[in-house]
């Protein structure tokens, strides 16, 4: 998934049937006794036979769970938590680490959505789209090895998709005793991949999966799908304008690198990981076209200099900085994302594209993930891992929904369903980018997807069961909780 990157930005987007959910081990168990059911926002303070019914007390009674902070939010209880996880789930005695979790609690009588971005967890209250659709609780998990959820010292060999799936499984197993209704898992980009891997390794936990803009790089060395994508994305006028700015940034390498050197000195940026300012500069420029289509729409083309060859150096710099971010490949910009680049270079893969419009101006091409990981961390690629997941999805996808953006490069290599898939869907947002969501789908697809999510969560109203076209989110839009920002990361990570 990106020889050069980098991977998946994502966004903050950023579940089976009612008759089938009871058959799985992850399906809802018997209804929780009323005395232990907490109400929205109140937590059910009080007690039965001396046992606290407050939701915070019940959560903190889970072995290994600790409270970092509780933040107020109308209609909810919101907790930032720490949870003790084994470094190696296969050998639990070989050390532990603290993994951050957040819990947006509404009511234990509601379904629960398990969200991960595949990166750090936000410690501010927020709802993933499925959480709003089902009007439920949300558990959000920080991906292992993203600080502070990193063992010390860090054995990087324990950062793999199976260990991360096992992290989720332990959290689900602990919380399912309290949140007994249906569970869905979701995430965008690397989070969508994470949701898929979790389902692959623990297919009985969840009642449904909603994966947004999830790349699927099955064969790491075969990336022609991306070249075909960039040859047709958007309009020719927009493609030509964006490509020309990228080319001009390489034509003007000398004056712009001088500016880059001054910029780095002023901000204390260094380049030990990439090895040189020149390699970092080119990595930023090579991201430009990809990042434009990942984060922008055709309507944003007007923000790109129209005549790149006659544009000022400052105009070219400003455009590249706005889209790719000149801090991205500094040591300081890379440090936070070391776990991503490590995974891209060991299991996930990374795309490479030819970019023929550059005419040989590139010195390094799309640089591999190894370039962006400190040399002290050993890496070896495992080509069978993504093939295994892809095969599993085609043969076993059950109650899984994939949503992609038509103009998002990461969707060029996507998950596809096979003959073994049941009650599963792949849908595309017309003209959408990496922020694609169910709300952006064409009307028929939006209703079908929303109805499926409600049905999988076990909360589909009778009218929706009779007519999926009537499906709508059960919770009202909240501008703070439902903020959707696909520009929360710079560079071109998934």
LUMMARRO-793234 format. One line per field, with one value per residue: x, z, y of N, C-alpha, C in turn. Coordinates in pm, whole numbers. Each point is the difference from the previous one (the first is absolute). Last residue first. Layout:
<vofis>
n.px X;...
n.pz Z;...
n.py Y;...
ca.px X;...
ca.pz Z;...
ca.py Y;...
c.px X;...
c.pz Z;...
c.py Y;...
</vofis>
This chain:
<vofis>
n.px -349;405;285;104;-130;-459;-440;-369;-453;-459;-513;-351;-353;-74;-107;-406;-443;-493;-365;-173;-115;68;-220;-329;-358;7;-49;-436;-189;259;4;-350;19;451;509;403;371;426;20;-313;89;296;-166;-248;236;161;-303;-117;301;24;-306;82;503;419;216;-45;273;511;551;440;377;-213;-416;-334;-379;-2;-58;-15;-73;-175;-289;-244;236;427;304;150;269;194;356;343;387;327;-47;-115;267;16;-436;-427;-438;-116;-204;-167;-201;-204;-195;-200;205;421;337;274;256;286;403;377;272;313;411;334;278;389;423;457;368;493;350;343;227;215;315;24;-428;-393;-163;177;-187;-397;63;2;-77;290;440;144;-320;-151;-183;-455;-481;-440;-123;-121;-77;-140;-101;-153;-17;-72;-77;321;449;69;-360;-20;284;-123;-305;155;228;-156;100;413;97;58;407;389;-95;-319;-418;-44;-157;-483;-386;-309;112;438;79;-129;274;400;-29;-42;389;295;-248;-249;-46;-34;-424;-513;-401;-16;-317;-434;-392;-164;-351;-403;17;134;322;330;254;211;394;397;264;296;401;414;461;250;201;393;405;247;269;424;343;207;216;-10;-423;-42;182;-95;-231;-192;-132;-164;229;274;-209;-116;337;105;-287;58;303;-151;-223;257;169;-301;-324;-197;-308;-427;-299;-283;-409;-353;-248;-351;-436;-270;-189;-390;-417;-205;-206;-342;-117;292;260;468;146;-121;258;396;-34;-24;392;341;274;306;-196;-451;-416;-249;-413;-271;-423;-404;-379;-334;-325;-257;-272;-115;435;326;180;387;531;389;-121;-181;291;202;-239;-3;377;25;-201;239;311;-296;-407;-386;-318;-366;-425;-395;-459;-172;128;346;224;294;307;450;415;121;165;451;309;52;271;462;149;91;429;343;33;209;485;453;334;471;268;127;142;75;-277;-497;-448;-391;-50;91;22;16;-456;-484;-459;-547;-562;-573;-546;-596;-476;-330;26;214;388;396;237;323;357;134;222;290;502;455;211;352;378;67;-304;-475;-442;-475;-497;-530;-510;-565;-385;-144;287;129;289;564;517;552;565;550;563;414;473;320;335;272;108;-325;-341;14;-230;-118;329;68;-391;-336;-338;-235;-238;-319;-396;-541;-543;-584;-488;-331;245;492;511;436;422;482;324;-84;10;19;112;-365;-495;-295;-97;-401;-386;-51;-168;-466;-350;-226;173;-74;-215;-457;-173;9;142;3;29;129;-113;-48;-309;-106;76;-46;-23;-404;-286;201;149;-68;191;333;229;381;412;56;-370;-458;-330;-65;-298;-428;4;384;492;292;879;41;423;431;454;433;400;481;511;346;206;-116;-467;-299
n.pz 463;-194;-179;181;441;327;123;-347;-108;317;251;467;347;466;40;-191;-25;-175;107;38;-193;-556;-434;-402;-306;-375;69;158;312;389;175;284;454;245;159;262;37;-267;-463;-259;-112;-353;-435;-195;-197;-439;-357;-125;-267;-461;-292;-114;-99;293;394;476;179;-52;-132;-57;-296;-453;-405;-386;14;308;97;211;132;357;243;160;-118;-310;-261;-460;-29;49;90;138;-180;-288;-187;333;202;-194;-67;-205;56;493;374;376;191;358;207;171;-141;-320;-164;-411;-163;327;98;-279;67;354;-70;-245;215;220;-204;-77;328;130;341;351;492;270;57;-336;-66;-320;-431;-408;-112;-269;-520;-432;-504;-339;-101;-240;-361;-412;-433;-192;182;-88;70;418;260;463;470;540;438;448;406;324;125;-89;141;468;199;-29;324;436;66;50;277;-124;-392;-24;165;-266;-487;-367;-17;-50;-363;-269;-349;-207;63;-142;-460;-183;80;-255;-429;-31;61;-360;-418;-482;-463;-137;115;-59;243;556;394;208;-250;7;274;-118;-57;450;444;268;-240;-397;39;116;-328;-247;222;169;-119;190;422;12;-121;327;291;-142;22;417;255;231;225;465;209;-1;286;232;226;-156;-295;-317;-376;-362;-302;-334;-367;-357;-323;-316;-376;-377;-280;-265;-398;-309;221;96;-367;-98;227;-152;-369;50;103;-351;-303;128;-43;-423;-157;340;385;33;-276;-3;427;118;-165;223;385;-37;-48;302;234;323;420;61;201;202;135;293;166;103;334;265;365;206;383;375;321;183;-240;-309;43;-275;-384;102;104;-354;-211;197;-75;-397;1;198;-257;-271;283;337;362;217;348;337;359;493;472;334;392;-54;-361;24;1;-411;-342;6;-159;-467;-233;-26;-314;-439;-79;-78;-435;-346;136;305;293;-97;177;509;393;547;210;-322;-163;-73;23;-430;-336;-40;-10;-45;220;64;148;56;79;-10;-222;-411;-489;-347;146;34;-403;-175;349;403;469;427;177;3;-421;-216;-354;-388;-264;92;284;314;131;204;215;177;371;462;338;-53;-107;-63;-201;68;-121;68;-9;211;246;103;123;48;-25;94;-321;-491;-401;-78;86;230;359;283;307;13;88;-131;-33;-79;33;-15;-156;-124;16;201;313;190;273;52;87;191;-38;-21;65;185;117;212;-145;-244;259;219;-250;-77;409;359;478;446;418;-8;-351;-149;-228;-449;-519;-411;-280;-482;-243;257;192;226;312;209;-289;-242;-469;-416;-290;-378;-498;-357;-151;-104;-357;-157;20;-364;-399;-110;-111;-349;-42;43;-58;-139;-82;-318;-253;-291;-150;-220;-32;-286;-430;-222;61;55
n.py 595;307;388;539;258;34;101;95;-154;49;62;-4;-72;127;464;168;-302;-265;-381;-518;-423;-73;-200;-288;-178;-309;-484;-286;-310;48;431;139;-139;133;-108;-152;-349;-11;-94;235;450;75;-54;350;353;-61;50;439;238;-103;204;462;133;124;210;-101;-350;100;198;250;8;157;66;-19;-337;-444;-550;-557;-562;-428;-475;-425;-413;-282;-299;46;454;559;421;457;323;365;399;345;347;449;316;169;-208;-182;-382;-421;-516;-406;-513;-449;-408;-252;-343;-103;378;190;-223;54;375;-12;-220;219;312;-169;-184;192;247;295;257;335;266;429;350;349;344;158;150;-207;-429;-63;117;348;195;249;213;406;313;202;-200;47;59;-192;-471;-318;-450;-287;-338;-182;-342;-399;-299;-208;170;482;281;56;319;446;163;113;421;479;392;217;298;480;177;-53;155;27;263;501;281;-63;-61;316;465;122;61;410;378;54;184;461;262;70;199;-59;-161;-459;-210;122;-9;-84;-161;-4;-137;-452;-224;-243;-472;-220;-191;-264;-344;151;260;-225;-219;262;143;-246;34;356;-64;-250;211;233;-248;-133;324;102;-416;-429;-184;50;397;513;483;513;444;446;312;-227;-197;278;121;-308;-20;301;-120;-301;163;155;-355;-283;40;-298;-272;166;22;-369;-31;264;-150;-322;151;161;-313;-241;209;12;-394;-221;-366;-421;-333;-163;-168;-451;-356;-106;-264;-470;-277;-243;-447;-190;-158;-286;34;438;331;449;314;334;-87;-381;-288;-480;-365;-272;-189;-320;-400;-46;89;38;271;426;349;223;350;425;268;250;411;350;228;248;124;-272;-360;-420;-185;-269;-104;-72;31;272;-87;-362;52;189;-255;-201;288;121;-311;-39;312;-75;-307;136;164;-311;-167;255;187;112;-177;18;360;134;374;137;131;54;259;349;507;114;-418;-464;-286;223;201;45;80;-66;153;-28;117;88;-85;257;231;-233;-105;317;165;340;278;302;33;-160;-332;-361;-225;-305;-249;84;-196;-177;-256;24;-169;1;57;6;188;527;389;110;-14;-74;-128;-160;-179;-312;-219;-454;-479;-534;-478;-363;-150;-220;6;456;426;395;74;321;362;502;535;467;427;156;221;-1;237;330;461;46;28;-278;-294;-318;-350;-528;-566;-595;-476;-331;171;309;447;88;70;416;360;33;-43;-238;-280;-305;-146;-152;266;565;534;344;50;266;419;96;-336;-450;-527;-515;-378;-158;-262;-440;-202;-349;-407;-51;132;-97;-229;-461;-160;-42;362;313;-34;205;457;110;83;557;1556;-67;273;-44;-123;-187;-316;-139;-17;-40;-86;-378;-186;-349
ca.px -139;-24;-93;63;65;138;59;132;95;113;63;94;2;24;125;113;60;136;11;39;-90;69;67;106;-35;12;133;40;-97;0;121;-20;-86;-143;-76;-84;-119;8;110;-40;-104;65;83;-89;-51;109;32;-109;0;107;-35;-115;-122;-38;29;-84;-132;-84;-127;-97;33;142;49;84;34;-57;91;-70;104;-15;113;-54;-143;-50;-31;-116;6;-70;-107;-56;-100;14;40;-102;9;100;101;125;32;-20;117;-38;115;-27;108;-44;-136;-59;-72;-63;-74;-114;-100;-67;-81;-118;-84;-67;-114;-98;-118;-92;-67;-135;2;-123;9;-115;15;72;140;10;-65;61;128;-21;-66;93;-72;-127;-16;128;14;51;134;105;120;5;75;-4;103;-60;98;-10;-3;39;-108;-119;10;119;-2;-97;48;98;-63;-72;90;-55;-133;8;-7;-126;-105;3;104;111;-39;50;146;55;86;-51;-140;-8;55;-92;-122;27;24;-128;-82;50;116;-31;16;130;111;111;-49;46;133;98;23;108;114;-31;25;-102;-71;-67;-43;-119;-109;-65;-75;-115;-91;-131;-58;-46;-114;-110;-63;-66;-125;-92;-39;-106;40;141;4;-69;82;-29;119;-23;73;-91;-85;83;39;-121;-29;107;-27;-108;62;73;-97;-48;108;54;55;79;126;70;71;117;95;59;96;126;67;40;113;121;47;45;133;-5;-46;-69;-140;-19;45;-83;-126;31;15;-134;-49;-73;-83;83;69;133;17;117;23;84;104;120;4;138;-12;122;12;-122;-83;-16;-120;-124;-102;55;65;-103;-64;91;-1;-129;5;82;-82;-100;70;133;27;121;12;134;52;122;81;-73;-40;-75;-77;-73;-124;-113;-15;-37;-139;-83;2;-76;-143;-27;-15;-134;-95;10;-62;-146;-54;-95;-134;-52;-79;37;-91;44;135;82;118;-34;77;20;-13;128;124;72;125;124;106;130;118;123;56;-23;-68;-107;-115;-47;-90;-131;13;-75;-34;-118;-117;-51;-31;-140;-30;107;124;54;142;66;142;86;132;114;22;-107;33;-90;-136;-107;-112;-135;-101;-134;-106;-60;-127;6;-125;-10;120;89;-42;78;33;-118;-12;78;128;2;123;-29;117;39;129;114;118;117;95;-62;-144;-61;-147;-36;-139;-75;92;-55;25;-55;91;143;64;7;126;112;-6;42;145;72;56;-51;-23;78;133;73;-84;58;-80;55;-73;85;-9;51;85;-71;16;-6;136;71;-33;-98;62;-10;-125;-41;-51;-132;10;49;145;69;-1;96;125;-23;-52;-143;-92;93;47;-135;-62;-96;-137;-53;-136;-110;-71;-76;49;139;62;-81
ca.pz 1;68;-71;-70;-123;-10;132;-5;-64;-51;-99;-83;-132;3;68;-69;103;-26;-71;81;114;130;34;101;107;-53;25;-118;-108;-33;-80;-131;-80;27;-115;38;72;140;65;13;104;126;39;46;132;98;17;74;137;76;19;88;-75;-103;-133;-29;-40;109;-41;106;110;28;137;16;-125;4;-35;-58;-32;-106;1;56;32;75;138;4;-81;55;-89;32;106;44;-123;-46;79;-51;103;-37;-142;-76;-63;-65;-38;-93;-14;62;47;42;127;34;-114;-25;105;-26;-121;35;90;-83;-66;99;7;-112;3;-54;-106;-76;-112;5;119;-35;46;130;99;4;72;143;76;91;125;-17;90;27;132;96;48;-102;60;-29;-122;-20;-96;-126;-79;-145;-30;-135;-73;-29;46;-50;-146;-48;32;-101;-131;-4;-15;-90;44;126;-16;-61;93;112;97;-1;6;126;0;130;49;-36;39;147;45;-43;80;138;-8;-33;122;89;80;139;20;-52;93;-94;-133;-101;-50;100;-15;-97;65;21;-127;-99;-67;91;124;-27;-49;113;79;-81;-30;63;-62;-134;13;52;-111;-91;65;-5;-140;-33;-57;-40;-145;-40;22;-105;-41;-62;70;81;82;103;99;74;90;99;91;87;81;107;102;83;65;120;83;-87;-25;128;18;-87;51;121;-39;-44;119;86;-60;7;139;36;-57;-137;-16;113;-29;-140;-20;73;-75;-123;35;23;-122;34;-118;-113;25;-53;8;-87;3;-106;47;-82;-95;-28;-94;-25;-129;-74;-43;97;81;-75;104;107;-53;-40;123;58;-83;22;133;-11;-74;94;75;-56;-132;-7;-110;-2;-134;-21;-118;-126;-45;-118;38;121;-41;4;131;95;-22;43;145;52;-10;91;133;5;13;137;89;-5;-121;-67;55;-63;-118;-88;-105;-136;19;104;-51;11;104;136;-14;-35;74;-58;-61;45;-95;58;-85;72;97;126;92;-68;-16;136;45;-66;-135;-44;-142;-40;2;138;44;32;136;46;-39;-117;5;-102;32;-118;18;-61;-140;-77;-24;78;-8;55;-6;4;41;-50;24;-126;19;-24;-31;12;-42;115;87;121;-5;39;-92;-118;-16;-106;-1;15;-29;85;-58;79;-86;88;3;-52;19;-127;-13;-52;-43;9;-25;-49;87;-52;-94;30;-93;67;73;-95;-67;93;20;-111;-82;-136;-70;-123;21;93;33;24;98;134;88;49;146;70;-73;-91;28;-124;-43;108;3;104;127;36;68;93;130;-3;29;137;12;-21;120;102;3;27;137;7;-67;-2;10;-23;127;33;12;87;-14;30;19;106;50;13;-57;0
ca.py -39;-127;-88;-110;45;-46;0;63;-90;77;-88;75;-59;-145;-33;61;84;47;125;116;13;-8;125;0;93;136;57;78;-19;-142;-25;61;-86;16;48;113;-46;46;-72;-140;-8;34;-114;-107;41;-10;-142;-64;55;-63;-141;-20;26;-97;51;117;-48;-49;-59;23;-90;-14;7;117;69;135;109;114;97;98;94;124;-1;116;-38;-90;-120;-116;-46;-131;-4;-140;-68;-93;-122;-95;-24;68;-21;122;63;125;83;109;97;124;-16;128;-4;-128;-52;87;-21;-128;16;79;-78;-101;63;48;-87;14;-131;-6;-101;-21;-95;-90;-84;-123;0;-67;84;133;-11;28;-107;-64;-16;-68;-114;-68;-61;99;-34;-2;59;143;28;145;40;44;71;15;143;37;65;-78;-138;-68;5;-97;-135;-34;-21;-128;-114;-102;-44;-75;-145;-37;34;-95;33;-96;-141;-57;-12;36;-108;-133;-15;-5;-129;-105;6;-44;-144;-63;-1;-106;35;33;144;43;-30;-4;-40;96;-37;45;143;20;65;142;68;-30;109;91;-65;-79;84;67;-98;-39;109;-18;-120;34;90;-80;-73;93;41;-114;-23;95;129;2;-12;-124;-118;-97;-75;-130;-105;-80;87;64;-101;-39;112;1;-111;46;105;-68;-42;112;77;-65;108;87;-70;-5;126;1;-98;57;103;-63;-55;111;71;-84;0;134;19;49;138;63;30;35;137;96;13;73;141;56;63;122;23;42;127;-32;-145;-22;-144;-54;-92;28;111;40;111;78;64;-26;112;109;-19;19;-23;-82;-120;-96;-47;-99;-122;-65;-59;-121;-94;-51;-103;-12;55;81;93;58;19;78;-24;5;-134;41;118;-38;-65;93;63;-104;-41;112;4;-113;32;111;-60;-60;111;50;-98;13;-61;88;-25;-121;33;-112;-46;32;54;-64;-72;-142;-69;49;145;61;-28;-113;44;-63;33;-31;-17;26;-93;70;-93;-73;88;29;-106;4;-53;-117;0;-77;87;3;136;24;45;87;-64;70;30;82;-9;4;63;-70;33;-63;-141;-84;51;-82;93;-57;96;-25;99;43;68;143;68;145;72;20;110;-27;-142;-77;-113;37;-69;-100;-79;-143;-80;-113;-38;-42;-20;2;-110;-120;-12;29;10;131;3;126;111;126;115;125;65;-12;-95;-130;-8;-7;-131;-104;15;-62;107;-11;126;2;54;-85;-113;-131;-73;0;-91;-106;-5;117;91;87;142;74;31;68;143;31;36;141;35;-103;43;61;143;16;12;-126;-83;45;-76;-141;-16;24;-50;-13;-78;-43;-27;89;-23;101;39;-60;115;59;123;-15;112;115
c.px -63;-146;-10;-106;70;57;140;69;140;102;111;75;88;24;31;134;130;43;148;11;32;-98;77;66;110;-31;16;134;43;-96;10;118;-19;-83;-148;-79;-94;-121;11;107;-40;-99;66;80;-91;-50;108;32;-107;1;105;-30;-119;-122;-37;21;-89;-133;-75;-136;-90;20;150;65;81;39;-75;98;-68;130;-5;110;-39;-150;-57;-40;-125;9;-59;-115;-40;-87;27;35;-104;4;102;110;136;47;-40;127;-50;128;-37;114;-40;-148;-66;-94;-77;-84;-125;-111;-78;-93;-129;-95;-73;-123;-113;-128;-109;-53;-143;22;-135;7;-114;22;68;146;-3;-50;67;129;-16;-75;88;-77;-127;-20;133;19;58;140;121;122;11;80;9;108;-71;115;0;-13;32;-98;-121;14;116;-9;-97;57;102;-70;-76;92;-50;-134;-16;-19;-139;-117;0;123;118;-15;57;150;58;83;-51;-143;-11;48;-97;-129;24;14;-134;-88;46;129;-32;25;132;128;112;-32;44;143;100;32;112;113;-26;35;-107;-95;-88;-50;-127;-112;-80;-88;-125;-107;-137;-67;-59;-126;-116;-71;-78;-135;-100;-51;-122;45;143;2;-66;83;-42;131;-20;69;-89;-86;81;34;-120;-23;104;-32;-103;75;67;-97;-53;102;60;71;91;132;78;83;129;103;65;107;135;78;50;121;126;56;56;142;-18;-42;-72;-143;-12;41;-91;-126;31;7;-139;-58;-94;-81;75;81;139;39;110;23;82;120;137;0;140;-33;126;-1;-126;-108;-25;-128;-139;-100;45;61;-106;-58;88;-9;-130;0;72;-95;-92;79;144;17;134;13;143;31;119;96;-74;-41;-90;-90;-84;-133;-126;-25;-46;-147;-86;-5;-85;-149;-19;-25;-143;-99;5;-68;-152;-42;-103;-141;-54;-87;62;-93;84;137;77;111;-29;-124;2;-11;122;133;76;119;134;105;124;117;116;53;-32;-78;-117;-121;-56;-92;-140;40;-75;-29;-121;-111;-55;-17;-149;-25;122;120;41;151;76;145;80;128;113;14;-111;33;-92;-134;-123;-102;-136;-84;-130;-115;-51;-140;27;-134;-22;120;93;-27;79;26;-117;-17;72;134;-12;129;-33;135;61;123;122;119;84;88;-54;-149;-41;-151;-32;-145;-72;111;-55;24;-49;86;148;60;13;131;115;0;52;151;87;51;-52;-31;86;144;84;-104;60;-94;52;-68;86;3;39;94;-72;8;1;140;78;-22;-108;58;2;-129;-44;-47;-136;11;39;149;77;4;88;127;-20;-50;-142;-41;56;-63;-138;-63;-75;-138;-36;-128;-133;-19;-64;51;143;83
c.pz 135;-13;65;-58;-64;-131;2;135;-8;-60;-68;-89;-97;-139;-6;66;-59;112;-18;-86;89;114;130;14;106;105;-50;28;-129;-116;-37;-92;-139;-94;38;-118;40;81;147;73;27;115;135;46;57;140;106;27;85;144;84;27;83;-77;-112;-141;-41;-56;118;-32;121;118;12;135;25;-129;0;-20;-75;-20;-126;13;64;22;83;141;19;-96;59;-95;31;125;25;-128;-41;76;-52;104;-38;-143;-67;-53;-76;-23;-107;6;77;33;42;119;34;-115;-26;101;-32;-120;32;85;-92;-66;84;10;-108;-3;-48;-104;-67;-118;14;118;-24;44;139;119;15;82;147;88;96;132;-26;74;14;140;100;51;-91;60;-33;-124;-21;-89;-128;-61;-150;-20;-146;-97;-37;45;-59;-153;-54;24;-104;-134;-1;-25;-80;44;130;-12;-55;94;108;75;13;3;131;6;138;64;-24;46;151;47;-37;81;140;-7;-26;123;81;75;143;23;-49;80;-101;-141;-106;-43;101;-19;-98;67;15;-130;-95;-67;83;125;-19;-46;110;76;-77;-59;57;-68;-138;14;48;-111;-90;64;-12;-141;-22;-60;-52;-151;-54;14;-93;-46;-58;75;95;94;113;109;89;102;112;105;99;87;111;108;81;71;130;82;-94;-13;132;23;-83;59;122;-31;-38;121;91;-51;13;142;38;-52;-145;-34;110;-30;-146;-32;66;-83;-124;34;17;-123;29;-126;-123;0;-45;6;-100;19;-117;39;-67;-108;-19;-100;-7;-136;-73;-41;99;81;-60;111;112;-52;-34;130;62;-77;32;134;-24;-67;107;72;-40;-142;6;-124;12;-149;-11;-117;-133;-77;-116;47;120;-38;7;139;104;-16;53;153;61;2;108;136;5;22;145;92;8;-130;-53;49;-72;-124;-80;-104;73;9;115;-57;12;49;141;-43;-67;71;-51;-73;57;-106;84;-98;80;117;134;99;-63;-4;141;45;-62;-141;-33;-149;-47;15;142;41;20;148;42;-57;-128;21;-113;48;-129;20;-57;-149;-72;-32;90;-12;38;2;-10;36;-70;31;-134;20;-36;-42;-6;-34;117;100;123;-4;46;-108;-125;1;-104;-15;24;-41;97;-88;86;-90;127;4;-66;12;-145;-18;-44;-38;19;-18;-65;100;-55;-109;34;-90;82;75;-99;-65;94;16;-108;-89;-140;-77;-123;15;86;30;23;97;141;99;59;151;86;-65;-103;31;-129;-41;106;11;103;137;45;66;83;140;4;36;144;22;-16;121;117;16;33;140;31;-15;88;108;-18;126;65;41;93;7;16;110;123;64;24;0
c.py 27;-38;-135;-91;-119;51;-59;-1;60;-95;77;-96;78;-57;-148;-31;56;94;39;125;119;23;-20;137;14;106;144;68;70;-30;-147;-25;56;-89;14;56;111;-43;38;-81;-145;-10;25;-121;-109;34;-18;-146;-67;48;-73;-147;-49;48;-94;53;118;-47;-61;-60;21;-94;-16;14;127;72;133;116;113;79;86;105;132;-11;113;-38;-85;-117;-127;-29;-143;-13;-148;-72;-104;-132;-102;-13;58;-20;131;67;122;79;101;102;125;-19;131;7;-127;-55;86;-23;-126;14;76;-84;-96;62;60;-81;-1;-143;-19;-108;-20;-94;-101;-92;-133;2;-62;82;137;-7;37;-101;-80;-4;-82;-131;-72;-57;98;-23;-8;69;148;43;150;59;44;76;19;151;25;68;-84;-143;-79;-2;-104;-139;-44;-25;-134;-117;-119;-58;-76;-150;-36;23;-109;49;-95;-153;-52;-19;27;-112;-142;-23;-13;-137;-112;-8;-56;-151;-67;-11;-121;35;44;149;57;-19;-12;-48;101;-29;55;148;31;77;149;72;-53;98;93;-72;-81;91;71;-98;-43;91;-32;-120;30;85;-86;-75;95;35;-114;-25;87;131;0;-17;-127;-128;-114;-62;-139;-114;-79;84;62;-101;-33;111;-5;-105;54;100;-80;-43;118;91;-55;107;79;-77;2;126;1;-96;65;104;-62;-50;112;76;-84;3;136;19;38;143;79;45;45;143;102;20;84;148;60;70;116;28;51;130;-43;-147;-34;-150;-54;-87;8;107;57;111;85;68;-47;98;114;-17;17;-32;-94;-128;-105;-57;-108;-131;-73;-74;-131;-98;-58;-110;-19;48;72;86;50;5;95;-17;-1;-125;45;115;-42;-63;85;59;-101;-35;114;2;-111;31;106;-62;-51;114;47;-102;-2;-66;100;-34;-123;13;-113;-63;-105;67;-63;-88;-150;75;58;146;62;-20;-122;60;-46;27;-24;-13;53;-84;65;-87;-75;92;23;-113;-4;-38;-127;14;-80;103;-6;146;15;33;79;-74;70;2;67;3;-9;79;-85;27;-74;-145;-80;70;-81;112;-67;121;-40;97;53;57;145;56;151;87;28;111;-45;-151;-87;-106;50;-74;-111;-78;-146;-57;-101;-22;-24;-30;7;-123;-127;-30;22;6;141;-26;132;102;126;112;133;63;-8;-107;-127;-21;-19;-138;-108;12;-61;113;-28;128;6;45;-93;-103;-135;-68;-4;-89;-109;-13;119;99;82;148;82;41;76;151;31;26;145;41;-119;33;67;146;23;12;-128;-90;35;-77;-146;-25;26;-135;105;-82;-56;-40;104;-42;111;57;-50;-92;43;125;-9;118
</vofis>
